[in-house]
Amino acid sequence: MEQSLQSGLDVSNRKVLMAVLGLFFLLLNLQMLSITGWMTLQDEYQQKSIDTIKVYHVGSLLFLFFFVTNKGAWFPRLPRYVYHFFLWVFVSSLALYAVYGFDSMIINYVFAFYCLLIGGLVGSWLSREEILWVFRKVSWVVFLIVAAKMVYYQEEIIRFLKAPIGHPNIETLFGGGVNLEASWMAFHLAFFVKSPKRHFYLLLVFILLLSVLYASRVGVILTLLVVGLRFLSAVPSQLERRNLITGLVLVGVLVLISVDLGQVSQKVYGLKRFSDFGSSEDAGMSGRKAMWEQFPEAMAQSHYLGYGAGNAMLGLEKVSGLDFSEENVHNYYLQVMLEFGLLGLPLYLIIVFQLLKRIHWTQLSDSLAIILLCYFISSLVQFRGAESLIWLYIGIFFVQMKDKPLPGPLSTASFLA
């Protein structure tokens, strides 16, 4: 298995591919860096020009050399249903744009498809250990950049803590604002599930603190979900499990005895957002519910054919007469139906279910498996689709998890630890 994965390249070329993958992965984390400079969140919402060309788009061209040397095999051996989904996305969107108008989101899907092919290529030529080693090293760089950014914005953070409304006004590495940045940081924590415990728990504390400062509920939840999935896997020792359970119980008892949770939740804004969940004061969920209530009528209005990539909000606003402030539906499964019709969702769910089957094979001991599972869960409340990082992971995961692995411990190359 290991030899077959690496047979396509000699050692020197594999090292070059690892370097290119590392650079590309770093650029994918610097999503707001366009070829004209750093973009603000407002720029992202209004981008209609050359700003849409990001540095990671340019960086992705480095993989063309490896595609050319891949004996003309541009399309990795991915399951056919993955290609069927993208084919339907492109064909249905182009047809529906004639009715509802063009949206640049289709370009994101084209690039996501390219990232899927890159993932398939990388997964065919590099071992899982080599790939995860690259992702871990780059993730450390990303964590350091985010930490430095928090120091740079310390005045805004202090202002926000004194008068918290919504989220702090901080520029982010990732598109979509601080909520999505906290989510990606939580996903990156999964790369360290097999790292030394001190590294994992240090990053855990950092990401939880970051999510609280960002007032990001989903960031906190996803971080704890990664920890929970690691706990359920075969990675932690029995001693670590016992110590973790004992520590959590002791902390829980001390908090219940010495802390007025109601008062604290009202004073700490990050906790208040949890206590307000589902109430009339929860502006985020109220806005999402208002959109979701329009879903049945919007589907009927499109004759269940959808509106095309990027036009989901257009469909909701058309039937409701409202101008929603949200940029997406905040439920990717509903958004797939709104954009690609009744056929689009089953095509996507086939991919999800096949990935879930392979995630089950890993027994949650695989970093990409944990990330993909967290993504499918969090897609119920956020993400707009065509996330380049996710489709890169999917390409790698499908190629390297074609068959159910034999029982036994997963091997790890010691020089990559």
Buried (B, 14 or more C-beta within 10 A) or exposed (E): EEEEBBEBBEEEBBEEBBEBBBBBBBBBBBBBBBEEEEBEBEBBEEBEEEBBBBBBBEBBEBBEEBBEEBEEEEEBEBBEBBEEBBEBBBEBBEEBBEEBEBBEBBBBBBBBBBBBBBBBBBBBBBBBBBBBBBBBBBBBEBBEBBEEBBEEBEEBBEEBBEEBEEBBEBBBBBBBBBBBBBBBBBBBBBBBBBBEBEEBEBBBEBBBEBBBBBBBBBBBBBBBBBBEBBBEBEBBEEEEEEEBEEEEEEEEEEEEEEEEEEEEBEEBBBBBBEBBEEEEEBEBBEBBEBBBEBBEBBBEBBEEBBBBBBBBBBBBBBBBEEEBEBBBBBBBBBBBBBBBBEBBBEBBBBBBEBBBEBBEEBBBBBBBBBBBBBBBEBBEBBBBBBBBBBBBBBBBBBBBBEEEBEEEEBEEEEEBE
